[in-house]
Amino acid sequence: MTTGLLATDSKDAFSATAGSSGGSYLIPRTLYSELIKDVKKNLILRALAAKVIGPGSIKGSSIVLTLQTKDSMQSARVSEGGEVPLDVESYSSFTLTPYKYGIRIMITKEMIEDSMWDVMAMNVSTAAFELADNEESLIIAELDTGSGETGGTRVANSNATLPFTDVTAAMQGLEEEYHTATDMICGIEVVNDLRNLDELNSKDYGDNAISKKLVGRLWGMNILVSNNVSAKYAYVIDRDHAFIIAEKRPVTIERYFDAARDTNFAVVTQRVAFRYLRPGAIARIVTT
C-alpha cells in the first residue's frame, strides 16, 4: 500500500508526491459571497460647473449661449447742458453641440442564471461610472483650452516642485479679471508638493486644513485632488464662471434581449458637451 496519499486520491493512479498535488482538485472550495469591488477615482468636476443646461433647454441638436462683454459700457462726465453720450454694451456668443458617448454591454443568459451576483447590474453601474469619468477628462480639456485664451492666466513654473508663489500668482490672475478663486484642482504630484510646503506646515495661512479627499482650504479656496488632472498640473478656477455643461441626454440605460443569441444587452449612452465659459476665471499651473 502506498503511503502519504489523500483519502480521496486513487491509490493506483498517483504516487505519494502526485497524490498530494493532484488531490487538491478534489478539495471543495468556497466562493466568497461578496464581490470585492475595484477602487474608483474620486470624480469631482461636474459639481464645479457654473451651469448645467438640461435637455428641456436644448430644443434642437445644439444651443447658442450669449455672453456679456466685460467693461463694454462706459460712463462719461457731462458738462452742464451738454448732450449725454450714447453707449451700449456688447456681447459675444458660442455654440455648444452635445455629442453622444456610450457603452454596450453583452451578458449571456447562462451567465445571469449561473452567477451568484447580478452581473448585468454591476456592468451597467461600471458603464455609468466610465461615462462620468469621461466627463472629467472633457472638462479638464476645456479648462486647459480656456486658460490659454486671451484673458486667461497661465502660470508657468520651471521648478520641479510647486512654489507657494505660483498659487498666489494664479489667484492674482483671477482677481485681475474680477474673479474670485474658489477651487484649486490639483494633480497628484502638485498636491503632494502642497502637503510638503513649509509655508503650509509651519505657519497659519488662511484657513488651510490639508486632509482627506477635500485636501483642504486656503484663503477660502477649496484644494481638491483629481487623478484625471495631469500629475504635474493644477487649475485655479472661479466655479461661477469657469465652465459650462450642456446635456441633451443624461446617462440613459436601455436593455434588450436577443433571442437568437439567448443574450441580454444593455446600452448606456449620454449626449453632452462642455466648454470653458470665461477664460479669466481659469489659471493653469504647471510644474516640471
TORTOR-169577 format. One record per residue (C-alpha): residue number from 1; residue in one letter; y, x, z. Coordinates in steps of 0.05 Angstrom, whole numbers, plus 5000, padded with zeros to 4 digits. Layout:
seq=NUM&type=a&y=Y&x=X&z=Z .
...
//
This chain:
seq=1&type=m&y=5000&x=5000&z=5000 .
seq=2&type=t&y=5068&x=5027&z=4980 .
seq=3&type=t&y=5117&x=5031&z=5038 .
seq=4&type=g&y=5192&x=5022&z=5040 .
seq=5&type=l&y=5195&x=4961&z=4995 .
seq=6&type=l&y=5237&x=4899&z=5008 .
seq=7&type=a&y=5195&x=4840&z=5025 .
seq=8&type=t&y=5219&x=4804&z=4963 .
seq=9&type=d&y=5202&x=4861&z=4915 .
seq=10&type=s&y=5140&x=4864&z=4873 .
seq=11&type=k&y=5096&x=4919&z=4903 .
seq=12&type=d&y=5064&x=4933&z=4836 .
seq=13&type=a&y=5128&x=4937&z=4796 .
seq=14&type=f&y=5171&x=4983&z=4839 .
seq=15&type=s&y=5165&x=5049&z=4873 .
seq=16&type=a&y=5196&x=5055&z=4942 .
seq=17&type=t&y=5261&x=5081&z=4911 .
seq=18&type=a&y=5263&x=5029&z=4855 .
seq=19&type=g&y=5247&x=4973&z=4904 .
seq=20&type=s&y=5307&x=4989&z=4946 .
seq=21&type=s&y=5356&x=4985&z=4888 .
seq=22&type=g&y=5324&x=4932&z=4846 .
seq=23&type=g&y=5315&x=4886&z=4905 .
seq=24&type=s&y=5390&x=4879&z=4913 .
seq=25&type=y&y=5389&x=4829&z=4855 .
seq=26&type=l&y=5346&x=4783&z=4897 .
seq=27&type=i&y=5391&x=4782&z=4958 .
seq=28&type=p&y=5434&x=4718&z=4958 .
seq=29&type=r&y=5509&x=4729&z=4950 .
seq=30&type=t&y=5564&x=4684&z=4976 .
seq=31&type=l&y=5624&x=4668&z=4934 .
seq=32&type=y&y=5685&x=4661&z=4979 .
seq=33&type=s&y=5712&x=4590&z=4972 .
seq=34&type=e&y=5785&x=4611&z=4965 .
seq=35&type=l&y=5813&x=4648&z=4904 .
seq=36&type=i&y=5854&x=4708&z=4924 .
seq=37&type=k&y=5916&x=4700&z=4881 .
seq=38&type=d&y=5957&x=4752&z=4844 .
seq=39&type=v&y=6024&x=4776&z=4871 .
seq=40&type=k&y=6082&x=4744&z=4834 .
seq=41&type=k&y=6151&x=4771&z=4820 .
seq=42&type=n&y=6208&x=4744&z=4860 .
seq=43&type=l&y=6247&x=4702&z=4809 .
seq=44&type=i&y=6319&x=4692&z=4829 .
seq=45&type=l&y=6366&x=4688&z=4769 .
seq=46&type=r&y=6364&x=4614&z=4748 .
seq=47&type=a&y=6396&x=4596&z=4815 .
seq=48&type=l&y=6455&x=4641&z=4798 .
seq=49&type=a&y=6475&x=4604&z=4734 .
seq=50&type=a&y=6546&x=4579&z=4730 .
seq=51&type=k&y=6520&x=4515&z=4698 .
seq=52&type=v&y=6453&x=4487&z=4674 .
seq=53&type=i&y=6464&x=4437&z=4617 .
seq=54&type=g&y=6405&x=4389&z=4615 .
seq=55&type=p&y=6373&x=4351&z=4557 .
seq=56&type=g&y=6417&x=4290&z=4567 .
seq=57&type=s&y=6479&x=4330&z=4548 .
seq=58&type=i&y=6448&x=4362&z=4486 .
seq=59&type=k&y=6446&x=4307&z=4434 .
seq=60&type=g&y=6424&x=4349&z=4375 .
seq=61&type=s&y=6390&x=4416&z=4366 .
seq=62&type=s&y=6449&x=4456&z=4394 .
seq=63&type=i&y=6512&x=4448&z=4436 .
seq=64&type=v&y=6582&x=4476&z=4428 .
seq=65&type=l&y=6618&x=4499&z=4490 .
seq=66&type=t&y=6694&x=4507&z=4494 .
seq=67&type=l&y=6728&x=4557&z=4540 .
seq=68&type=q&y=6800&x=4561&z=4562 .
seq=69&type=t&y=6831&x=4628&z=4545 .
seq=70&type=k&y=6858&x=4665&z=4605 .
seq=71&type=d&y=6933&x=4673&z=4611 .
seq=72&type=s&y=6945&x=4638&z=4544 .
seq=73&type=m&y=7004&x=4596&z=4571 .
seq=74&type=q&y=7066&x=4630&z=4599 .
seq=75&type=s&y=7126&x=4602&z=4636 .
seq=76&type=a&y=7196&x=4627&z=4618 .
seq=77&type=r&y=7264&x=4629&z=4651 .
seq=78&type=v&y=7310&x=4577&z=4621 .
seq=79&type=s&y=7386&x=4580&z=4624 .
seq=80&type=e&y=7427&x=4520&z=4643 .
seq=81&type=g&y=7430&x=4473&z=4584 .
seq=82&type=g&y=7381&x=4516&z=4546 .
seq=83&type=e&y=7320&x=4490&z=4510 .
seq=84&type=v&y=7255&x=4496&z=4547 .
seq=85&type=p&y=7208&x=4538&z=4502 .
seq=86&type=l&y=7145&x=4507&z=4474 .
seq=87&type=d&y=7077&x=4536&z=4493 .
seq=88&type=v&y=7005&x=4512&z=4493 .
seq=89&type=e&y=6942&x=4542&z=4520 .
seq=90&type=s&y=6889&x=4569&z=4472 .
seq=91&type=y&y=6814&x=4560&z=4471 .
seq=92&type=s&y=6751&x=4593&z=4444 .
seq=93&type=s&y=6682&x=4566&z=4432 .
seq=94&type=f&y=6609&x=4586&z=4422 .
seq=95&type=t&y=6545&x=4551&z=4402 .
seq=96&type=l&y=6481&x=4550&z=4443 .
seq=97&type=t&y=6417&x=4534&z=4406 .
seq=98&type=p&y=6355&x=4525&z=4450 .
seq=99&type=y&y=6292&x=4560&z=4426 .
seq=100&type=k&y=6221&x=4538&z=4441 .
seq=101&type=y&y=6175&x=4581&z=4483 .
seq=102&type=g&y=6104&x=4562&z=4501 .
seq=103&type=i&y=6033&x=4579&z=4521 .
seq=104&type=r&y=5969&x=4542&z=4500 .
seq=105&type=i&y=5910&x=4543&z=4548 .
seq=106&type=m&y=5837&x=4530&z=4529 .
seq=107&type=i&y=5786&x=4516&z=4582 .
seq=108&type=t&y=5715&x=4494&z=4564 .
seq=109&type=k&y=5686&x=4432&z=4595 .
seq=110&type=e&y=5629&x=4474&z=4623 .
seq=111&type=m&y=5677&x=4518&z=4660 .
seq=112&type=i&y=5711&x=4458&z=4690 .
seq=113&type=e&y=5644&x=4428&z=4710 .
seq=114&type=d&y=5616&x=4493&z=4739 .
seq=115&type=s&y=5675&x=4525&z=4772 .
seq=116&type=m&y=5689&x=4520&z=4847 .
seq=117&type=w&y=5764&x=4513&z=4832 .
seq=118&type=d&y=5809&x=4472&z=4787 .
seq=119&type=v&y=5813&x=4525&z=4733 .
seq=120&type=m&y=5859&x=4485&z=4688 .
seq=121&type=a&y=5909&x=4472&z=4744 .
seq=122&type=m&y=5910&x=4545&z=4762 .
seq=123&type=n&y=5922&x=4566&z=4690 .
seq=124&type=v&y=5977&x=4515&z=4680 .
seq=125&type=s&y=6012&x=4540&z=4743 .
seq=126&type=t&y=6008&x=4611&z=4717 .
seq=127&type=a&y=6035&x=4590&z=4649 .
seq=128&type=a&y=6095&x=4555&z=4682 .
seq=129&type=f&y=6109&x=4618&z=4721 .
seq=130&type=e&y=6106&x=4661&z=4658 .
seq=131&type=l&y=6159&x=4616&z=4625 .
seq=132&type=a&y=6203&x=4624&z=4687 .
seq=133&type=d&y=6192&x=4700&z=4684 .
seq=134&type=n&y=6212&x=4699&z=4610 .
seq=135&type=e&y=6276&x=4663&z=4631 .
seq=136&type=e&y=6294&x=4721&z=4677 .
seq=137&type=s&y=6286&x=4772&z=4620 .
seq=138&type=l&y=6330&x=4730&z=4574 .
seq=139&type=i&y=6384&x=4722&z=4627 .
seq=140&type=i&y=6385&x=4797&z=4640 .
seq=141&type=a&y=6393&x=4810&z=4566 .
seq=142&type=e&y=6455&x=4765&z=4567 .
seq=143&type=l&y=6483&x=4800&z=4628 .
seq=144&type=d&y=6474&x=4865&z=4591 .
seq=145&type=t&y=6509&x=4840&z=4529 .
seq=146&type=g&y=6565&x=4807&z=4568 .
seq=147&type=s&y=6581&x=4869&z=4608 .
seq=148&type=g&y=6594&x=4907&z=4543 .
seq=149&type=e&y=6640&x=4855&z=4512 .
seq=150&type=t&y=6716&x=4861&z=4512 .
seq=151&type=g&y=6739&x=4844&z=4582 .
seq=152&type=g&y=6672&x=4864&z=4611 .
seq=153&type=t&y=6664&x=4921&z=4661 .
seq=154&type=r&y=6615&x=4978&z=4650 .
seq=155&type=v&y=6608&x=5026&z=4708 .
seq=156&type=a&y=6571&x=5088&z=4682 .
seq=157&type=n&y=6542&x=5137&z=4732 .
seq=158&type=s&y=6518&x=5207&z=4717 .
seq=159&type=n&y=6486&x=5217&z=4785 .
seq=160&type=a&y=6412&x=5210&z=4798 .
seq=161&type=t&y=6425&x=5162&z=4856 .
seq=162&type=l&y=6475&x=5107&z=4865 .
seq=163&type=p&y=6541&x=5129&z=4897 .
seq=164&type=f&y=6576&x=5078&z=4941 .
seq=165&type=t&y=6638&x=5085&z=4897 .
seq=166&type=d&y=6602&x=5052&z=4838 .
seq=167&type=v&y=6592&x=4989&z=4879 .
seq=168&type=t&y=6665&x=4985&z=4898 .
seq=169&type=a&y=6686&x=5002&z=4827 .
seq=170&type=a&y=6643&x=4945&z=4800 .
seq=171&type=m&y=6674&x=4897&z=4849 .
seq=172&type=q&y=6743&x=4921&z=4830 .
seq=173&type=g&y=6727&x=4910&z=4756 .
seq=174&type=l&y=6712&x=4837&z=4770 .
seq=175&type=e&y=6774&x=4828&z=4813 .
seq=176&type=e&y=6818&x=4856&z=4758 .
seq=177&type=e&y=6793&x=4799&z=4715 .
seq=178&type=y&y=6809&x=4749&z=4771 .
seq=179&type=h&y=6736&x=4741&z=4791 .
seq=180&type=t&y=6701&x=4748&z=4858 .
seq=181&type=a&y=6637&x=4789&z=4864 .
seq=182&type=t&y=6586&x=4741&z=4893 .
seq=183&type=d&y=6520&x=4776&z=4877 .
seq=184&type=m&y=6493&x=4845&z=4862 .
seq=185&type=i&y=6426&x=4842&z=4826 .
seq=186&type=c&y=6390&x=4909&z=4832 .
seq=187&type=g&y=6331&x=4944&z=4801 .
seq=188&type=i&y=6282&x=4974&z=4850 .
seq=189&type=e&y=6309&x=5045&z=4846 .
seq=190&type=v&y=6381&x=5023&z=4856 .
seq=191&type=v&y=6363&x=4981&z=4916 .
seq=192&type=n&y=6326&x=5040&z=4945 .
seq=193&type=d&y=6390&x=5081&z=4937 .
seq=194&type=l&y=6428&x=5027&z=4973 .
seq=195&type=r&y=6380&x=5028&z=5031 .
seq=196&type=n&y=6390&x=5103&z=5038 .
seq=197&type=l&y=6465&x=5105&z=5032 .
seq=198&type=d&y=6496&x=5139&z=5093 .
seq=199&type=e&y=6554&x=5090&z=5090 .
seq=200&type=l&y=6508&x=5031&z=5100 .
seq=201&type=n&y=6466&x=5062&z=5153 .
seq=202&type=s&y=6518&x=5097&z=5196 .
seq=203&type=k&y=6578&x=5051&z=5192 .
seq=204&type=d&y=6591&x=4976&z=5193 .
seq=205&type=y&y=6611&x=4960&z=5122 .
seq=206&type=g&y=6628&x=4886&z=5114 .
seq=207&type=d&y=6570&x=4841&z=5132 .
seq=208&type=n&y=6512&x=4884&z=5109 .
seq=209&type=a&y=6443&x=4870&z=5134 .
seq=210&type=i&y=6394&x=4905&z=5087 .
seq=211&type=s&y=6328&x=4868&z=5095 .
seq=212&type=k&y=6275&x=4825&z=5061 .
seq=213&type=k&y=6279&x=4794&z=4992 .
seq=214&type=l&y=6352&x=4779&z=5001 .
seq=215&type=v&y=6364&x=4852&z=5012 .
seq=216&type=g&y=6429&x=4840&z=5049 .
seq=217&type=r&y=6502&x=4822&z=5045 .
seq=218&type=l&y=6560&x=4868&z=5033 .
seq=219&type=w&y=6632&x=4844&z=5036 .
seq=220&type=g&y=6610&x=4773&z=5022 .
seq=221&type=m&y=6566&x=4794&z=4963 .
seq=222&type=n&y=6491&x=4779&z=4963 .
seq=223&type=i&y=6449&x=4841&z=4948 .
seq=224&type=l&y=6386&x=4819&z=4910 .
seq=225&type=v&y=6328&x=4857&z=4881 .
seq=226&type=s&y=6292&x=4838&z=4817 .
seq=227&type=n&y=6232&x=4870&z=4783 .
seq=228&type=n&y=6258&x=4844&z=4717 .
seq=229&type=v&y=6321&x=4887&z=4722 .
seq=230&type=s&y=6311&x=4958&z=4697 .
seq=231&type=a&y=6296&x=5001&z=4757 .
seq=232&type=k&y=6359&x=5044&z=4749 .
seq=233&type=y&y=6407&x=4985&z=4734 .
seq=234&type=a&y=6447&x=4936&z=4775 .
seq=235&type=y&y=6492&x=4878&z=4756 .
seq=236&type=v&y=6550&x=4854&z=4798 .
seq=237&type=i&y=6569&x=4783&z=4779 .
seq=238&type=d&y=6613&x=4724&z=4796 .
seq=239&type=r&y=6560&x=4670&z=4795 .
seq=240&type=d&y=6611&x=4616&z=4779 .
seq=241&type=h&y=6628&x=4648&z=4712 .
seq=242&type=a&y=6574&x=4698&z=4693 .
seq=243&type=f&y=6523&x=4660&z=4650 .
seq=244&type=i&y=6502&x=4590&z=4629 .
seq=245&type=i&y=6436&x=4556&z=4613 .
seq=246&type=a&y=6425&x=4501&z=4561 .
seq=247&type=e&y=6357&x=4467&z=4569 .
seq=248&type=k&y=6337&x=4418&z=4515 .
seq=249&type=r&y=6267&x=4411&z=4542 .
seq=250&type=p&y=6248&x=4430&z=4614 .
seq=251&type=v&y=6180&x=4461&z=4625 .
seq=252&type=t&y=6133&x=4408&z=4598 .
seq=253&type=i&y=6057&x=4404&z=4603 .
seq=254&type=e&y=6015&x=4365&z=4553 .
seq=255&type=r&y=5939&x=4360&z=4558 .
seq=256&type=y&y=5888&x=4341&z=4506 .
seq=257&type=f&y=5813&x=4343&z=4496 .
seq=258&type=d&y=5779&x=4368&z=4432 .
seq=259&type=a&y=5713&x=4331&z=4429 .
seq=260&type=a&y=5687&x=4374&z=4371 .
seq=261&type=r&y=5693&x=4436&z=4415 .
seq=262&type=d&y=5680&x=4399&z=4480 .
seq=263&type=t&y=5740&x=4436&z=4507 .
seq=264&type=n&y=5803&x=4418&z=4546 .
seq=265&type=f&y=5871&x=4444&z=4525 .
seq=266&type=a&y=5939&x=4446&z=4558 .
seq=267&type=v&y=6004&x=4464&z=4522 .
seq=268&type=v&y=6061&x=4487&z=4566 .
seq=269&type=t&y=6128&x=4490&z=4530 .
seq=270&type=q&y=6203&x=4496&z=4542 .
seq=271&type=r&y=6265&x=4493&z=4498 .
seq=272&type=v&y=6321&x=4533&z=4528 .
seq=273&type=a&y=6379&x=4581&z=4513 .
seq=274&type=f&y=6420&x=4629&z=4555 .
seq=275&type=r&y=6488&x=4661&z=4544 .
seq=276&type=y&y=6538&x=4702&z=4583 .
seq=277&type=l&y=6599&x=4660&z=4598 .
seq=278&type=r&y=6658&x=4705&z=4619 .
seq=279&type=p&y=6648&x=4780&z=4605 .
seq=280&type=g&y=6698&x=4796&z=4660 .
seq=281&type=a&y=6651&x=4764&z=4710 .
seq=282&type=i&y=6596&x=4816&z=4697 .
seq=283&type=a&y=6595&x=4890&z=4715 .
seq=284&type=r&y=6535&x=4935&z=4699 .
seq=285&type=i&y=6520&x=4996&z=4740 .
seq=286&type=v&y=6473&x=5049&z=4710 .
seq=287&type=t&y=6441&x=5107&z=4747 .
seq=288&type=t&y=6403&x=5163&z=4715 .
//
